[in-house]
């Protein structure tokens, strides 16, 4: 399983939310670029960056994201407010490896299907953000009526291969991951590349995800709160 450290950005600063609630954000006195460089030094190959300002359409942290891409060798996967083909081209031209499509994937299906065809499934990750098994949109502020399994099934048929699945009720809680949800998805969609996100609190949480053959996992608050050390995160042997 690929272990992916995460940075969430508001106004150029590292933050973490609790259950996706912006009024419960915690700001960390960490420089995003230096944090990314530290992750790389310990062995990270990929980084997950969410632009929370762009997700709410109140600004952008694009320059920070581009600086991390240019000044490290990390593969960057990023999301937040990506709504147009010009934005996709800009990020890819700047060397970003993959883009996460969240609300727009739920709201504008035909457009996103075309983007998957035009840009390829490796460069576009479908954000399957979940609250009580329903897809959440608009920076997690609203919840649709669509079940996650129907959503994933639709995009697999559209050519998507990779899904970032965040259980919002777990996000930022440091109380363990949504294993029942992930087991169900892996059982129903064994060919999908599923990225777990939300709730990681310990190395044991990661080992449980590995045992169920999760493709990758995003680790955010557990690193900022020193629940998991970078030595622990990256000095391990992949299970055969």
Rosetta blueprint (number, residue, H / E / L):
1 X L
2 X E
3 X E
4 X E
5 X E
6 X E
7 X E
8 X E
9 X E
10 X E
11 X L
12 X L
13 X E
14 X E
15 X E
16 X E
17 X E
18 X E
19 X L
20 X L
21 X E
22 X E
23 X E
24 X E
25 X E
26 X E
27 X E
28 X L
29 X L
30 X L
31 X L
32 X H
33 X H
34 X H
35 X H
36 X H
37 X H
38 X H
39 X H
40 X H
41 X H
42 X H
43 X L
44 X L
45 X L
46 X E
47 X E
48 X E
49 X E
50 X E
51 X E
52 X H
53 X H
54 X H
55 X H
56 X L
57 X L
58 X L
59 X L
60 X L
61 X L
62 X H
63 X H
64 X H
65 X H
66 X H
67 X H
68 X H
69 X H
70 X H
71 X H
72 X L
73 X L
74 X L
75 X E
76 X E
77 X E
78 X E
79 X E
80 X L
81 X L
82 X L
83 X L
84 X L
85 X H
86 X H
87 X H
88 X H
89 X H
90 X H
91 X H
92 X H
93 X H
94 X L
95 X L
96 X L
97 X L
98 X E
99 X E
100 X E
101 X E
102 X L
103 X H
104 X H
105 X H
106 X H
107 X H
108 X L
109 X H
110 X H
111 X H
112 X H
113 X H
114 X H
115 X H
116 X H
117 X H
118 X H
119 X H
120 X L
121 X L
122 X L
123 X L
124 X E
125 X E
126 X E
127 X E
128 X E
129 X E
130 X E
131 X E
132 X L
133 X L
134 X E
135 X E
136 X E
137 X E
138 X L
139 X L
140 X L
141 X L
142 X E
143 X E
144 X E
145 X E
146 X E
147 X E
148 X H
149 X H
150 X H
151 X H
152 X H
153 X H
154 X H
155 X H
156 X H
157 X H
158 X L
159 X L
160 X L
161 X L
162 X E
163 X E
164 X E
165 X E
166 X E
167 X E
168 X L
169 X L
170 X L
171 X L
172 X L
173 X L
174 X L
175 X L
176 X L
177 X L
178 X L
179 X H
180 X H
181 X H
182 X H
183 X H
184 X H
185 X H
186 X H
187 X H
188 X H
189 X L
190 X L
191 X L
192 X L
193 X E
194 X E
195 X E
196 X E
197 X E
198 X L
199 X L
200 X L
201 X L
202 X L
203 X H
204 X H
205 X H
206 X H
207 X H
208 X H
209 X H
210 X H
211 X H
212 X L
213 X L
214 X L
215 X L
216 X E
217 X E
218 X E
219 X E
220 X L
221 X H
222 X H
223 X H
224 X H
225 X L
226 X L
227 X L
228 X L
229 X L
230 X H
231 X H
232 X H
233 X H
234 X H
235 X L
236 X L
237 X L
238 X L
239 X L
240 X L
